[in-house]
Structure formats: C-alpha cells, structure tokens
Amino acid sequence: MRKITDIYSEYKIMPNLIMHQLRVTAVAEQICKSLDIEVDKESIIKACLLHDVGNVIKFDMVQTKSIFGLSDSEIENIKKIQDEFIQKYSHDEEKANVEIARELDVSETVVQFISGNGFNNLCIIKDNTDWGSKILQYSDLRVGPKGVLSYDERMNKKKKRYANHKNYVEEEERNK
C-alpha cells in the first residue's frame, strides 16, 4: 500500500476525517497489542486508516461548519469534493469506502473489514467471530469528531446523529 498521507492527499480527505481515521487506528492498535489471541493486525490497521475515505459524501455542511468552525470558502471547497465523490461513487458513502479501498488494491480482508463497518452493522458484528471487524467497529465507535470518547457518550451521539439516516433502526425495533 502507498503511504497513507499520499492517499489522503490524492483523495482530498478533510483534515477532520484524517484525524478521525488516525485516532481509530491508534485505538485499534492498542487493542491489538493487548489481546492474547492472534489477529491480522496489518489488515486491521489498513482498514482503520481507510474505513471512512468516502465519508465526505454524507457530510452535512451546516453541521460540519458549526462543529469545526469552518469558513464559507472552506465549506464551498468541501461541497465541491463531496459533489465529485457523489458523481464518481454514488450517494452511498459505505459503497464509496469499499470502492476506494478496491481502487487502492488492498487485500480482500481489508475490503471486508471496511464493508462490514458501520453503526447499522453493530448487532451483526457483535455476534460474529471476526475479530478484525469487531476491533474496527469498536475503535470507530469510540472516536468522535474531536477525540476518543467513552463508549456510552459515543453511542448516544451516534444514535442522535443517525436517527434520520436511511438505514437506521432503533434498537427496540431491531429486537422485535
């Protein structure tokens, strides 16, 4: 795989998204180091570094501007990149993440970790035996826009953020 900084630059990944992916990677690396079982650490780390490369597609510009204090010109630039990604990859950021990973010619294991990641897959991942997916999912859930959060704090923010997302289903509905 090429240097991650070159990939982020080529795909015009926003600094806040870069920081998120780097923090997710750091959490995952700590988890991998602390486990007493064998895991594919290299694939997990690569998946963490790339898991949200297409997420500019789902950015809400008003929310992005207020969270990160961006200027109108910065928002305009992000919107332009968002439009490019939508045109090239579709409106589905999860599909874009997978397609970009495939463009980068990473292993199928890395692609599978990325394709299974997401808040909507939490119940599926928690019940499977794939430690790579579990580590990516948990690490991603622990990292918010501005740093590592407690699990409960992050889950509450995710529930609020994704309440109107196309695939979001309340836990009570899922368990019926």
N, C-alpha and C positions, 0 to 999 in steps of 0.2 A: 504494500500500500504506500502511496506517496505520503509526503509529510502532511500532517493534518492541517497545519497552517496554510499550506498551498491549496488544499481542498477547500477550506473555509473561504479563502480569498477568491478562488475561481467561482464558487457558488454564491458569492456575495452574502455570506451568512452574517447576520446582525451581531454586533458585539454582545448584546444581552443573551442571545441564543448560543453564542460561542461559550460564554461564561457558564450558562446552564449545562451545556454538554460536558464541559471540563469538570464542573462540580459533580455531576452524575458519575463521571469516570472516576473521580477521586473517591467517592463513596463506595463504588463498586470495587475499586482496587483494595480498599480497606477490608471489605467483606471477604474478598478472595483470599487475602493474606490470613484472615482469622479462621478460615474453615479448616476442618480436619478431614475433608473429603477432597478428592481430585475434581477440579473443574477446568474447563477450557478458558483459562484466564485471558489468553491473547484474543480469542474471538469475543469474549465478553467486553474487553476494553475497547476493541474496534467498534463493536455495536454501540457502546455508550458514547463514543466520540462522534458517531454518525446518526444516532437514533432520531434526531429532530432536524436534520438538514433541510427538510422541505416544509417545516412548520411556519414559515413566513406566509404560507397560503392561508392559514387560519387567523392571522393577526387581525385584531380589531384595532383600527388606527386611533380611535378616541381613547381606548383603554391603554394602548401602547404609549401614546403621547403622555397620558397622565401618570402612568406608573414610572416611566423613565425620564420624564421631563424633557422630551424632545422638541425641537423647533419645528415649525411648519415645513421648512425645507427638508429636514431630516425625515419627516413623515411622508412627504412627497416622494423622496427617494425610495423609502421602504415600499410605498404603494406601487411604484414603478417595478421594483423587483418582484413584488407579490403578483402583479399582473403578468410578468414574464413567466413566473413559475406556474401560474394557473394555465396559461396558454400552452406551456410545454408539457406539464404533468397532470392537469385536471384540477378540479376544486377539492380533491381529497388529499389532505396532507399526509395521511398514512400511506397511501399509494405512492405519493411523491417520495417519501422517505425510502421506501423499498426500491423504487425505480432508480433513484440516485445511487443507492448502495450497489445496485447491479451495474450501473454505469461505471462505477469505480472498481468493478471487478473484484469485490471482496468475496470471501468464501460463502457458500450457501448457508453455512452455520450462522454467520454474521447476519445474512439476509433474513434468516428465520427468526433470530432474536429480535431484529428490528420489526419484522412484520407482525410478530405476536405482541409487541409492546403497545401499551395504551391503557388508559383508565377504563375503557369499556371491556377490556380483556382481563381485568383484575381477578374476577372469580374463576376464570378458566385457568389462569397461570397459577393461582394459589393451590389449585387441586392437581396440577400435573407434577411430573418428576423432573422436569427440565430446569436444572439449577441455573443455567445461563439466563434463561428467560426470567426466572424468579429474581435473580440478582439485578438485572437491568431494570425490571419493573419496580422493585423496591427502591433502588437507588434513585430512579426517576421520580418516584413518588415523594421522596424525602427532600428534593431540591426544588425550591420555589424560585420566582424571578430574581430574588435578591439574596439567595443563600440557602443553606441547609436548615430545614425546619423540623419540628417534632412531627411524628407520624400523624397524630390527631390534627394538628394545625394544618398540615398539608392536605389531608383528606377533606377537611372542611372547606378549604379554599378550592380544591378540585371540584367538589360537589357543587359549590356555588358557581364556579366558572363554567362548568359543563352542563348545568341544568337545562339549557336550551339547545345543546348540541344534538345533531341528527341521530346519534346512536345512544344517547344517554337514557338509562332506565334507572329509576330509583331502586334501592336495594329491596324494599318491600315488594315491588312489582316483580323483580327478578326471582324472588323466592316463592312466588305463588305457584 
